[in-house]
Each structure stands twice: as C-alpha cells, then as structure tokens.
Amino acid sequence: MRLLKSFAWRFLVDQERFYLNLFLADGRQHVADIVVAHDLPMLAVGRALASEFGARLIYDSHELYSAQEFARGQRARWAKIERRYIHACDRVITVNPSIARELEARYGLTEVAVIHNAERIKPLGPRSWYLHECFGIPREHRVLLFQGGFSAGRNLLELVEAMLLLRDSGVHLVLLGDGQLADALQRLIKRKGLQSRVHLHPAVAQTQLLEVTAAADAGVIPYQAICLNNYYCTPNKLFEFIAAGLPILASDLPELRRLVEGNQIGCVGDLTTPLAMAKMIEQFFADELRQQCWRERLAVVRQELSWQREGENLKHLYRAFK
C-alpha cells in the first residue's frame, strides 16, 4: 500500500493543482502587500495570491527542489512549474551561493539573494554532559553527533560500520533523530555488536535541540552527492552545530567546504566508505590543538552565521519593497 501511494503521488497526482487546492482558499483570508512562497511546492499558490492581492511576490527557495533524488519525470514536472512562475517573482531568495548561481543559470535571473538558514544563537553555558550521562559514556570519551532525518543519501549505515573500524575506542557515535532507516540502523548496531559505542537518541523538540546538540564534542555531516540538491547542500544541522559551538566533520561538497574549512571550524574529506570515514574520524580527533583552534574560531563564526545577522539581511530585503 505504501508503494502504491508513493507511485500515485509521483506519477498520477497533479502536484501544482494539489497544493493550490490545499492552500489557496486559506491564503485568501490573509490579504498582504508581500507574498512569500516558501519552497517550490508553494510557488504556484504564492503566484495566484500575489496576483489577486496586487502584491509583490518573493520566492524563497530553501533548496534546489527540482534537483532532488526524484524520478526523472517528477524532476521534470517540478522544473516545469519553477520555470513557469519564477519570472513572475519580484525577488528570488535561496540558502547559499551555489544554489543561487544554479538558479540564475537555469532561468536567466540576474540576482538571486542569499540568506543562510542560520540559527538564533544564545550565550553558551557550561559544558553539558547530557549525552554522556544518557548513554553511560565516560566523560573522557568523545561524542560524535549526527542529528536529523535517518534517510537515504546521508551514509548513515556506512557511518555506523565505520565505528567498527576505529582504532580509537574512546569515540562514540550518537544518532539523534528518526526516519525511514531507524529500524535498519538499530539492527545493524546490534548485528555488529556496537551497542556500547553507537547510540540512538529519539528526536527532540526544536526548542530543546541546541541544548542537546551542545552536549556532543563534534558534529558529523556525511551527506553524499546522490543528486545536485545534495551536492550543493547546506543542511540545517550545519548551522545547528555552529550555533552549539561544535567542530564539524563533513563530506567534501562545495558549500560544506566553503563554510566549514573556509571558516576554519572543522574539516571536510572523503566520507564515502566505512574505511574512509574511520580514517577521517581518527584524524579529526587526533589533534587536540586543532580541536581547540576550531572551537576558538566557532566563538566568532557563530556570531557571524547567526539568525540575528541573517534575519537583519532578510528584513533589509523586505524593506526594499516599501
């Protein structure tokens, strides 16, 4: 039944009409001077509302939506919708320079604005030992944290297998979240006998997330370039790790390299196979001085890449329409 529903959604449903039917009537109750379409599924809705209200239209593209790991026909349909409406927008915004350049090249746009999807930061408190205490991890051991959805393209099964190859038994992996791979991860951890070093933590409310994140020693982003959207990704967890002051180990993808190595807050490298991951994790934690340098840089970078700053950039963009 699940496969049948997935097939129907991908190939039989008119997705543009679906979102119009779902949201247009409600949107008409909120007359506005500026309509913001958050991501591609809402672009047709935003266009219709802006036309009815005589309002300005902003398209806020949170990712390269039509270049996700969809079936070819589904990608083509989303790209057709984007091409149909994007030139009706008074401004296009996206989350990083690579996606901005891609949208400009695809659709002949002159200037796509970049607003990083940063977190609102708070002063960092004393070191939290929550994750160590939650899983009985000795305080002298390090915790490497992945947080977010357990889904394909993130190399999570390989990340678990990498823990079996580590020579340093003082590194623990915590997977915080939920998703379609949760059961497979649990089975793999048990089958490999890694219960003492790989730990699953259920997803937490967004209001609690950064507090839990800050209880780790480092964050890991092992995304793989299974599609152009992944290749250009700057996922939420990147900015969550930055806000929590965690050094970051990430796959060597363009925007991750720009933000992680460019800001000297961690390192990027080959995270494609368990063996490559194990080597990178060992190198990452081997140099205490380098870890300290990353943390010192994070004290500065978390201020620069914060929602306090990015939000002001967004307000400035909106004020231009007055």
N, C-alpha and C positions, 0 to 999 in steps of 0.2 A: 504493500500500500504506500509506503514511504517513497519507493522508487517511482510509483505511478504518479504520485503528487508532484515529485520533482520533475518528471518528464512533462507533465501538463503545464507546470509553471514555466519551464524553459522554452517549450515549443508551441504550446497551444494558447496561452494567455496573451492578450494584447496588453503588455505591461504599461504602456503610456495611458491607455484607457483605464486600466485598473487603478492607477494612482489618482487619475482625475476623478473617477467615481468615488474613491475613498476619501479624498481630502478637499475637493473643490467647494462643495457646499459649506463645509465648516469654515473654510478660508474666507468665504464671502461675508461672514459675520464680523470680520476684523478689518475694516477699511483702513488702508495705510498709505503713506506717502512713498515708502520704500518697501518693496517685497524682496525678501532674500530666499532664494531656492537653495536649500542645503542638500547638496549632492544631486547626482543626475536623475534619480527617480522622481525628484520634486521639481525638475526644471519645467516640464510642461504645465504643471499646476501653477508654478510661480509666474510663468508667462501669461497664462489665462487671467490670473488675478491682477497682475500689473496692468494688463490691457483694460480690464473692467474698471479698475480704480483710477486709471490715468497716472499710475505710479511709476517710479524708477524700478528697474529690475537688476538685482545683483545675483550672480550665480557663484555660490561658494562651493567649489569642487574639493571635497575632502580627500579625494584620491583620484587616481586615473581609472575611473569607474569602468569604462568600456573595455579596458585592457586587463581586467581581472581574469582568473582562470575559469572563464565560461566556455561553453561550447562555441565553435566558430560562428554559428548562426546567431547565437544570443549576443555575442560581442558585436556583430554587425548591426543588430537591431538597436542596441544601446548607442552605438556610434552614430547611427542614422538620426536618432532622437536628439543627440547632442548637437549634431551638425544643423538640424532643423531650427533649433531655438537659440543657439549660443550667440548669434549675431544680433538677436533682439535684446541682449543684455547691455545695460549701461556700464557694468563693470563685472569683470570676472576675477575671482579670488581663488587661490589654491594654497597648499600647505608647504610647498618647497620649490626652490628654483628649477629643479629638473622637470617636475610636472608642469610648471609654468611654461618652460621652453617647449615642452611637448605639445601643450595646448595651443601655444602661439603658432607652432609649425603646422599642426594639423588643420587649423581653422583660419589661418591668416590673421590672427589677432595681433595687435600692436603692443599691448602691455597688460600682462596678467599679473595682478598684485600677489605678493606672498605674505601670508600671515601664518607663522608657525603655530601648530596646535599645542601650545605650551601649557604648563600647569600654573595655577596660582600658588605661589610659594609662601611658606611661613618660616619663621626662625627655627633652625634645627635645635632640638633639645638634646639631652644627654643620650648616649648610645643606648638603644633598646636591645634587649636580649630576648625579645618575644619569640622569635623563630627558634633560637637555641633551646629555650625552655619548652616550647611547644613539642619539639621532637626529641628532647633529651640529648641535644648536641653539646659536647664540651665547649666551653667558651673560647678555648684556644684554637678551635677548628673554624674554618671559614665557610660561609654560606653563599653559594652562587644561586641567584634567584631568576627564574623565568616567571613572568606573570602575563595573564591574558588568556585568550581562547586556545584550547587544545585542538588545533585544526591542521589540515594539510598545508605543506609549504613552509612549515616552521621548524622542520627537522627535529621534532621532539623525541621521537623514538630513537633516532641516532644519538641525540644528546644523552639519553639515559644509558645507551650502550657505551658511550664514551666514558662514563663513570667507572665502568668495569676495567678500563684500560689505564686509568690514572695510577701512577706510582705513588702519588701523594694521597694517603688515606685520610688526611686532615681536611679534605674539601668535601662538602656536602652540597647536593643539589636539591633545591625546593622548587616545585612546580605549583604555582598559585593560580587557580582558575578552574575552568571546566570546559567541556566541549566534546565533540564527536570522538576524540581519541582518548578520552578519560579511561574507559574500560581497558583499551589496548595498552595504555601506559601502566595501569595497575597490574595487568597480567605480566607484562614484560619485567617490571620491577621484581615481582615475586619469582618469576622463572629464572632470572639472573641472580637471585639471592642478594639484591641490593637494598633491602628494606631498611638497613641501618644507615644508608648513605644517600638514598634518594627518597624524598618525602613529598607527598601530595597534600596540598592545603586547599580547602574549598575556596571558591570565590568569595570576596568580601564586598561590602557596600563601598561605593566610590568615596563616600565621606570618610571611610576608615582606611582606604587603600594606601595612601602615602605613609601613614603611621606604620603599617605592616611592612611596606617596602623598605623603609629606613632601618628595619631590623636585620637586613642582609648585609653582606660585605661587598657584594658586587652584583650587577645585573647582566644578563646574557640575552642577546637578540640573534638567534641562529637562523634567521629567515633565509630562504633560498629563492633564487630568481626564476621561479616557475612561470612567471608572467611579467609583463612590463610593469604592472602595478606594484608587484613585489620588488622588482629591480629598483624602482625609484622610491621605495617606501621610507617614511619617517613615522613609525607607529607610535601610538600613544605611550607605550611603555618606555620609549626613548626619553620622552620629556618627564615621565614619572620618575625614572631613575635619576635624571638630572635634578629634579626638584627635591628628591630624597637624599641627594649628595652621594650617590653610588657610582664608583668607577664602572665602566661599561666594556664588555667584550661582545663584539658584534661581527656579523658577516661582512665581508668586504664588498659592499654595494655603494654606489656613488654618494647618496645622501648620508648614509651612515658613516662613510669615511669622512665626508666634509664636516659633519657635526661632532663626531667622536674624536677622530685623530686631529682634525683641524683645530679643535678647541683643546686638545691635549687632556681629555678626560677619560681616556681608556685606549683600547686598541681594536683594530679590525684585522681579520685574517680569514683563512680557509676554515670554514665550519661546515664542510660538506659531508664528511665521513666521520664515523666514531673515532678512528685513529687520529685524523687531523684535528678534531675537536679536543681530544685528550691532550695532544701536544700544545695546543693553544691555551688550554686551561692551565696546564702546568707552567707554561711560560708567563702567563698572566699573573699568577700568584707568587712566582718565584722571587721577584724583586720587590722587597718591602719599600725601598726608597722610591721606586717608580710609583708604587701604590700611594705613597704619601704625596708625591707631586701631583698626581691626578686629583686627589682629594682637595689639595690646596687650590688647584685650578677650578674645581667644581664650586668652591665658595664664591668665586667670581662669576662663572658661567651661569650658575643657577639664577643669578640676578638678571643677567643679560637675556637668557632664554626663559623668561617667566611670562605668565599671562598678564602680570601687572604692566609689562612693557609691550607685549604683543597686542594686548587689549587696547592700549592707547593708540597703537598704529591703526587698529580696526576702526576706532572712533574717529580718527582723523580722516579715514577714507569715507565714512558715512557723512561727516560734516561737509565734505566737498559737494554734496548734493543740495545743500541749503541754498 
